């Protein structure tokens, strides 16, 4: 290949590992504040607006499990009823705190979207299972794995800036603005 030819985008490196895939706008912090995103997902303000270094500690995302809820659902053309589990989480960023509730299928969808778009698979999801879904040990194991998954996503700068993760985590507008540096 000559130097004039554009380089091809490969989804895997020579060792077979997934390569990062993102757009330039996913890395655009915008805004006028001098900020940087730390490798652990913290937003570090470099000045206080007056040109002097900020004394405020860096803000970081945190996610904790906050219970589960069993709900009734319908499937197979609304003919059969079934129960499903909603996994609840409390997410915080600085002084902002909010709760979200997600099903296994919600995590499966966001995992597929993030993998397709960025090629940065976060830690794995619990295996799919068809039977025994109301087992307390299974629910607890899944909840713990989902918390670890959320924490992993929320410490990756490119994912924090993605509309997909912001929507999934139901980030309040003030948090989205803070992340964007506005």
Long-range contacts (C-beta under 8 A, 24 or more apart in sequence): 11-119, 18-119, 18-120, 18-121, 19-119, 20-118, 20-119, 20-120, 20-158, 21-117, 21-118, 21-119, 21-120, 22-117, 22-118, 22-158, 26-158, 26-161, 26-162, 27-157, 27-158, 27-161, 28-161, 29-161, 29-180, 29-181, 30-180, 30-181, 30-182, 31-180, 31-181, 31-182, 32-181, 32-182, 33-181, 33-182, 35-181, 37-157, 37-160, 39-155, 39-157, 40-155, 41-154, 41-155, 41-156, 41-157, 41-160, 43-178, 43-179, 43-181, 59-93, 59-94, 59-178, 60-93, 60-155, 61-91, 61-92, 61-93, 61-154, 61-155, 61-160, 62-91, 62-92, 62-93, 62-151, 62-154, 63-89, 63-90, 63-91, 63-92, 63-147, 63-150, 63-151, 63-154, 64-89, 64-90, 64-147, 65-89, 65-143, 65-144, 65-146, 65-147, 66-90, 66-99, 68-139, 68-143, 69-101, 70-134, 83-133, 83-134, 84-133, 85-133, 85-134, 85-139, 85-142, 87-142, 87-143, 87-146, 89-146, 89-147, 89-150, 91-150, 91-154, 91-169, 91-171, 93-171, 93-175, 93-178, 93-179, 94-178, 96-172, 96-174, 96-175, 98-170, 98-171, 98-172, 100-169, 100-170, 102-146, 102-168, 104-128, 104-142, 106-168, 107-146, 107-149, 110-164, 110-165, 110-168, 111-149, 113-164, 114-153, 114-159, 114-162, 114-164, 114-165, 117-162, 117-164, 118-158, 118-159, 118-162, 120-156, 120-158, 120-159, 122-149, 122-152, 122-153, 122-156, 122-159, 123-148, 123-149, 123-152, 124-149, 125-149
